[in-house]
Amino acid sequence: MTAQGKQDRFWRRLGLAVMLALLGLSLCYWQERTTWLDVAYQTVLMLRDGSVQVQVYRFGAAVVQALPLAGMELGASLPAVLQLYSAAFPLLYLAFFVMIAYGFKDQPMSWLLVLLYTAMVYDGFFWCTSELQQGLGFLLVVWAFIRWRPGLDRAWHWAVLAPCAIALVFYHPLVFIPFFFIGVYLTYTMPTLRHWRTGLLALLMLAILVVKQLYLPNWYDDGKMNVFRDRLLADFPHYFSYAAYGKFFRHLWLYWWGLIVLWGVSLGWLLARRRWIEAALVALGSAGFVVITAIGSPNASYRFYAEVNYLPLALFAALPLCLHLLPLWGGKRWFRVAMAAFVAIRLLSIQQAAAPYTARQAWLKNQLTEARAAHPQARKFYLPEADAPLDLLHMSWATPYETLLLSACAHPDSAATLLITPTPDRFSADWGRSDVFLSEFQSFPINELPARYFGKALEQGSYIQARAAD
């Protein structure tokens, strides 16, 4: 085997080990990942309906939901279904890695994928359901394909790229920004991409974005866009007065410090080599994205949510390192040790981030235990949000789904639910009902829940107000 072949094999194996480590972490912390917010909500609806739960036209979610749905079809227990759902995300990222590293044999893009899922990931590992995380990985598969066939001069190239462009647009609205950033950077640094067909691809992406916005609007993305547009107009030119910036730099230093390392290495090398254009692209692209994100969310109230929105920054920061330094220094022992140490420490950071999420699940379990001890025959409870520790829970809207899953994991007949609500009076007409599953987001007849997973005891008795657990 040639020296280059040995070098490529090393980076493939190290990257594969990192992706498998993410899979292992997802299985260690399956409960923290799947009984929290959106995943819990989607899981209950999947179990109820037996079908994929695609929200606001983000069809990419169906890919990761296929695995837990298959488990349901095969008769898996509730813990097994949740474990499959937790594992589905890193398995998808592993599939992306295999396609890039072993299919297209593109080591720079495969390591860009590795750094995407490790360099700044902290809370985002536990809020795993965001389609942006999935879409960014698929974006790298698309660009690896383009680097593999940069001419884009065959009909089958476009037969592949056209549906891929549609998929990217429907993964998440923010995917188009890193799409164009990577496109501009690669076009500048790869002469083989400097042709009119690359421009045609950009126009195709824009056309799909416009069509989606005009003909397939949705309440969630429209609401986010309205906030962005309102702030853009109302706050001009005071865009740097938001609280989001202070929180960004604090979190960057404490949790997302991998970005600092990547920016330092990438920009340091580009500036040392007097590659001013590439350095400007990285610096201005990163700064511009931070500003755009801050305008869209001036307060950045939730760190886990902000982290996922900032995730494209990992691509901006790592792209020069992967494209230029990996081929240049990939055979050097010190560089291999440094990169291995970096990703190992970032994996350890993810593991260390689990503590508050484990504590959150423990509080919910304890709350149910105390409520049921006080009311042995009851299975449905509610608690005013003012009595709940929101600094621990972060958000309360999904607690009926979270507690339902947590309680039913032990046995279907142990299923119970707790609704934590900021407005108890809103449900005053429903507290006495025994036939409804109540939640802030979506209520439905309780007999729609499958007895196979949640038993029948939930159908008995009305809602009872719980006391806050110690």
C-alpha positions in Angstrom: 0.0 0.0 0.0 1.3 3.5 -0.9 1.9 6.1 1.8 -1.2 8.0 0.6 -3.2 4.9 0.8 -2.1 4.3 4.4 -2.8 8.0 5.2 -6.4 7.7 3.8 -6.9 4.4 5.7 -5.9 6.0 9.0 -8.4 8.9 8.6 -11.2 6.7 7.5 -10.7 4.4 10.5 -10.4 7.3 13.0 -13.5 9.0 11.5 -15.4 5.7 11.6 -14.4 5.3 15.3 -15.7 8.7 16.1 -19.0 8.1 14.4 -19.3 4.7 16.2 -18.6 6.5 19.5 -21.5 8.9 18.9 -23.7 5.8 18.3 -22.5 4.4 21.6 -23.3 7.6 23.4 -26.8 7.7 21.9 -27.4 4.2 23.3 -26.0 5.1 26.7 -28.2 8.2 26.9 -31.2 7.0 25.0 -33.7 8.1 27.7 -32.3 11.6 28.0 -32.5 12.0 24.2 -35.9 10.5 23.5 -38.0 11.6 26.5 -37.4 15.3 25.9 -39.4 17.9 24.0 -39.9 17.2 20.3 -38.7 13.6 20.2 -41.1 12.7 23.0 -44.0 14.4 21.3 -43.2 12.8 18.0 -42.7 9.3 19.6 -46.1 9.4 21.3 -47.8 10.4 18.0 -45.8 7.7 16.1 -47.0 5.1 18.7 -50.5 6.4 18.4 -50.8 6.6 14.7 -48.2 4.0 13.5 -46.9 6.3 10.9 -44.2 9.0 10.4 -44.7 12.3 12.0 -43.4 15.0 9.6 -43.7 18.5 11.0 -43.9 21.7 8.9 -42.9 19.9 5.7 -39.5 18.8 7.0 -39.7 15.5 5.3 -36.1 14.5 6.2 -37.5 13.5 9.6 -39.1 10.5 8.0 -35.6 8.9 7.5 -34.7 8.7 11.2 -38.3 7.8 12.1 -38.2 4.7 9.9 -36.1 2.7 12.4 -38.4 3.1 15.5 -41.4 2.5 13.2 -39.8 -0.7 12.0 -39.2 -1.7 15.7 -42.9 -1.1 16.3 -43.9 -3.3 13.4 -41.7 -6.1 14.7 -43.3 -5.9 18.2 -40.4 -4.2 20.0 -41.0 -3.0 23.6 -41.2 0.7 24.4 -37.6 1.0 25.7 -36.4 -0.8 22.5 -38.4 1.6 20.3 -36.9 4.6 22.1 -33.4 3.1 21.9 -33.9 2.6 18.1 -35.1 6.2 17.8 -32.1 7.5 19.7 -29.7 5.4 17.6 -31.3 6.4 14.3 -29.7 9.8 14.3 -26.0 8.7 14.6 -26.7 5.8 12.3 -27.9 8.3 9.7 -24.7 10.3 10.2 -22.6 7.1 10.1 -24.3 6.3 6.7 -23.4 9.8 5.5 -19.8 9.2 6.6 -19.6 5.9 4.8 -20.9 7.3 1.6 -18.4 10.2 1.7 -15.3 8.4 3.0 -15.8 4.9 1.3 -18.1 5.7 -1.6 -16.7 9.0 -2.9 -13.3 8.5 -1.1 -13.3 12.2 -0.1 -11.4 12.4 3.1 -11.6 16.2 3.5 -15.4 16.1 3.3 -15.7 13.0 5.5 -13.8 14.8 8.2 -15.8 17.9 7.8 -18.7 15.7 8.7 -16.9 14.3 11.7 -16.1 17.8 13.0 -19.7 19.0 12.3 -21.0 16.4 14.8 -18.3 16.9 17.4 -16.5 20.3 17.3 -19.2 22.4 19.0 -21.9 19.8 19.9 -22.9 19.9 23.5 -26.6 20.3 24.4 -27.4 19.6 20.7 -26.6 16.0 21.2 -29.5 15.6 23.6 -31.9 17.8 21.5 -31.3 15.5 18.6 -34.4 16.0 16.6 -33.6 19.2 14.7 -33.7 18.6 11.0 -30.9 21.2 10.6 -28.4 18.7 12.1 -29.6 16.0 9.6 -29.7 18.4 6.7 -26.2 19.7 7.2 -24.9 16.1 7.1 -26.7 15.4 3.9 -25.4 18.7 2.5 -21.9 17.4 2.8 -22.9 14.2 1.0 -24.2 16.4 -1.9 -21.0 18.4 -2.0 -18.9 15.3 -1.9 -20.8 14.0 -4.9 -20.1 17.3 -6.7 -16.4 17.1 -5.9 -16.4 13.5 -7.2 -18.0 14.6 -10.5 -17.2 18.4 -10.7 -17.9 18.7 -14.4 -21.7 18.2 -13.8 -21.9 17.5 -17.5 -23.9 14.3 -17.6 -27.6 13.9 -17.5 -27.4 11.5 -14.6 -25.5 14.0 -12.5 -28.5 16.2 -12.6 -30.9 13.3 -12.1 -29.0 12.9 -8.8 -28.6 16.5 -7.9 -32.1 17.8 -8.6 -33.9 15.5 -6.0 -31.0 16.2 -3.6 -31.5 19.9 -3.9 -35.2 19.4 -3.2 -34.4 17.3 -0.1 -32.0 19.9 1.2 -34.6 22.7 1.0 -37.1 20.5 2.8 -34.7 19.5 5.5 -34.5 23.0 7.1 -34.6 26.6 5.9 -31.1 27.4 7.2 -29.4 24.8 5.1 -29.2 27.1 2.1 -26.7 29.4 3.8 -24.0 26.8 4.3 -24.9 25.4 0.9 -23.9 28.7 -0.7 -20.9 29.3 1.6 -19.4 25.9 0.7 -20.3 26.4 -3.0 -18.5 29.8 -3.1 -15.4 28.5 -1.2 -15.1 25.4 -3.3 -15.7 27.3 -6.6 -12.9 29.7 -5.6 -10.4 26.9 -4.6 -11.4 24.3 -7.2 -10.8 25.4 -10.9 -12.8 22.3 -12.0 -16.0 23.9 -10.6 -15.6 27.2 -12.4 -18.2 26.7 -15.1 -21.7 27.8 -15.8 -23.3 24.5 -14.6 -22.2 25.4 -11.0 -24.2 28.6 -11.4 -27.1 26.6 -12.7 -27.0 24.5 -9.6 -27.2 27.6 -7.4 -30.2 28.9 -9.4 -31.9 25.5 -9.1 -31.5 25.7 -5.3 -32.9 29.3 -5.2 -35.8 28.3 -7.4 -36.8 25.4 -5.1 -36.5 27.8 -2.1 -38.8 30.3 -3.7 -41.4 27.6 -4.8 -41.4 26.2 -1.3 -41.9 29.6 0.3 -44.7 30.5 -2.1 -46.7 27.3 -2.4 -45.9 25.4 0.8 -45.8 27.9 3.6 -46.1 26.7 7.2 -46.9 28.4 10.5 -43.6 27.7 12.1 -41.2 28.9 9.4 -43.5 31.8 8.6 -43.5 32.9 12.2 -39.7 32.7 12.4 -39.4 34.7 9.1 -41.8 37.3 10.4 -39.7 37.8 13.5 -36.6 38.1 11.4 -38.2 40.6 9.0 -39.6 42.7 11.9 -36.4 42.9 13.7 -34.4 43.6 10.5 -36.6 46.6 9.8 -37.3 47.8 13.3 -33.8 47.6 14.8 -31.8 49.0 11.9 -29.0 49.9 12.4 -28.7 48.7 16.0 -28.2 45.0 15.2 -25.4 44.6 17.7 -27.4 45.5 20.8 -29.0 42.1 21.3 -28.5 39.9 24.4 -27.8 37.0 22.0 -24.2 38.2 21.4 -23.2 38.1 25.0 -24.7 34.7 25.4 -23.0 33.5 22.2 -19.5 34.5 23.4 -20.0 33.1 26.9 -21.3 29.8 25.5 -18.5 29.8 22.9 -15.9 30.0 25.6 -17.5 27.5 28.0 -19.2 24.9 25.8 -18.5 25.5 22.0 -14.8 26.1 22.4 -14.1 23.7 19.6 -15.1 26.5 17.2 -12.3 28.7 18.6 -9.8 26.0 17.9 -11.0 25.5 14.4 -11.2 29.2 13.6 -7.7 29.6 15.0 -6.1 26.9 13.0 -8.0 27.6 9.7 -7.6 31.4 9.8 -4.1 31.2 11.2 -3.0 29.0 8.3 -4.8 31.0 5.6 -3.4 34.3 6.9 0.1 32.9 7.2 -0.1 31.7 3.5 -1.6 35.2 2.5 -4.7 33.5 1.2 -6.7 36.7 1.9 -9.8 35.8 0.0 -10.4 32.4 1.7 -9.7 34.0 5.1 -12.2 36.8 4.4 -14.8 34.2 3.3 -14.4 32.3 6.6 -14.3 35.4 8.8 -17.1 37.3 7.1 -19.2 34.3 6.6 -18.9 33.3 10.2 -19.6 36.8 11.5 -22.5 37.3 9.1 -24.1 34.1 10.2 -23.9 35.0 13.8 -25.5 38.4 13.1 -28.3 36.7 11.0 -29.0 34.2 13.8 -29.1 37.0 16.4 -31.6 39.0 14.4 -33.8 36.0 14.2 -33.5 35.3 17.9 -32.3 38.5 19.7 -32.6 36.9 23.2 -31.3 33.4 22.4 -33.3 32.2 25.4 -32.4 28.5 25.2 -28.8 27.4 24.9 -29.7 24.0 23.3 -31.8 25.7 20.6 -29.2 28.4 19.9 -26.5 25.8 19.6 -28.3 23.9 16.9 -29.0 27.2 15.0 -25.3 28.1 15.2 -24.2 24.6 14.0 -23.3 25.7 10.5 -20.5 27.7 12.0 -18.7 24.4 12.5 -18.7 24.0 8.7 -17.4 27.6 8.2 -14.6 27.1 10.7 -13.5 23.6 9.7 -13.7 23.8 5.9 -10.2 25.2 5.3 -8.7 22.8 7.8 -10.2 19.8 6.1 -9.7 21.0 2.5 -6.1 22.2 2.9 -4.5 21.0 6.1 -5.7 17.4 6.1 -4.1 16.6 2.7 -1.0 18.6 3.7 -0.4 17.4 7.2 -2.5 14.2 7.3 0.6 11.9 7.2 2.3 13.7 10.1 2.2 12.0 13.5 1.7 15.2 15.5 -1.3 16.2 13.4 -2.9 12.8 13.8 -2.4 12.9 17.5 -3.7 16.4 17.8 -6.9 15.7 15.8 -7.5 12.4 17.6 -7.1 14.2 21.0 -9.4 17.0 19.8 -12.3 14.8 18.9 -11.8 12.6 21.9 -12.1 15.6 24.2 -15.1 16.8 22.4 -16.7 13.4 22.8 -16.0 13.6 26.5 -17.6 17.0 26.6 -20.8 15.5 25.1 -20.7 12.9 27.9 -20.2 15.5 30.5 -23.2 17.5 29.1 -25.6 14.7 30.1 -25.8 15.5 33.8 -28.6 18.2 33.7 -30.6 16.0 31.3 -30.4 13.0 33.6 -31.4 15.3 36.5 -34.4 16.5 34.5 -35.6 12.9 33.9 -35.0 12.1 37.6 -37.2 15.1 38.7 -40.0 14.1 36.4 -39.9 10.5 37.6 -39.9 11.6 41.2 -42.8 14.0 40.6 -44.9 11.1 39.2 -43.8 8.8 42.1 -44.9 11.3 44.7 -48.1 12.2 42.9 -49.1 8.5 42.6 -48.1 7.9 46.3 -50.5 10.6 47.3 -53.2 9.4 44.9 -52.7 5.7 44.3 -55.7 5.3 41.9 -54.8 8.3 39.8 -52.8 8.2 36.6 -53.4 11.7 35.2 -51.9 14.8 36.9 -51.4 18.5 36.3 -49.1 21.0 38.0 -49.0 24.8 37.5 -45.8 25.9 35.8 -45.2 28.4 38.6 -44.6 25.4 40.9 -42.1 23.7 38.6 -38.3 24.2 38.4 -38.1 25.7 34.9 -34.3 26.2 35.2 -34.1 22.4 35.2 -37.0 21.7 32.8 -36.2 24.5 30.3 -39.6 24.1 28.6 -42.7 22.5 30.0 -45.0 22.1 26.9 -43.9 18.5 26.3 -44.1 17.1 29.8 -47.4 15.1 29.2 -45.5 13.1 26.5 -42.3 12.9 28.4 -43.8 11.6 31.6 -46.0 9.2 29.6 -43.0 7.6 28.0 -40.9 7.6 31.2 -43.6 5.9 33.2 -44.5 3.4 30.6 -40.9 2.2 30.1 -41.2 0.1 33.2 -44.4 -1.5 32.2 -47.5 -0.5 30.1 -49.7 -0.7 33.2 -47.5 1.8 35.0 -48.2 4.6 32.4 -49.1 8.0 33.9 -49.0 11.5 32.6 -48.2 15.0 34.1 -49.2 18.2 32.4 -47.2 21.2 33.6 -49.1 24.3 32.3 -48.6 28.0 32.7 -52.4 28.5 32.4 -54.3 25.9 34.5 -57.5 27.8 34.0 -57.3 27.1 30.3 -58.1 23.5 31.0 -60.6 24.0 33.8 -63.4 22.5 31.8 -61.3 19.3 31.1 -59.8 18.5 34.5 -62.8 16.3 35.4 -62.7 14.3 32.2 -61.3 10.8 32.1 -61.4 10.3 28.3 -58.9 12.9 27.1 -55.1 13.2 27.0 -54.3 16.8 27.7 -51.3 18.8 26.6 -50.5 22.4 25.7 -49.8 21.5 22.1 -52.3 18.8 21.1 -55.0 17.0 23.1 -56.8 13.9 21.9 -59.0 11.0 23.1 -57.0 8.9 25.5 -58.3 5.7 24.1 -56.2 6.4 20.9 -53.1 5.5 22.9 -52.2 1.9 22.1 -52.7 -0.4 25.1 -49.7 -2.4 24.0 -47.5 0.4 25.1 -49.6 2.3 27.6 -52.1 -0.2 29.1 -55.7 0.7 29.9 -55.4 2.3 33.3 -55.0 5.8 31.9 -58.6 5.6 30.6 -59.8 5.6 34.2 -60.1 8.7 36.5 -59.8 12.4 35.9 -56.9 14.8 36.2 -55.7 15.6 39.8 -53.5 18.5 40.7 -50.1 17.4 42.0 -47.9 19.0 44.5 -44.4 20.0 43.5 -41.8 17.4 44.4 -38.9 18.3 46.7 
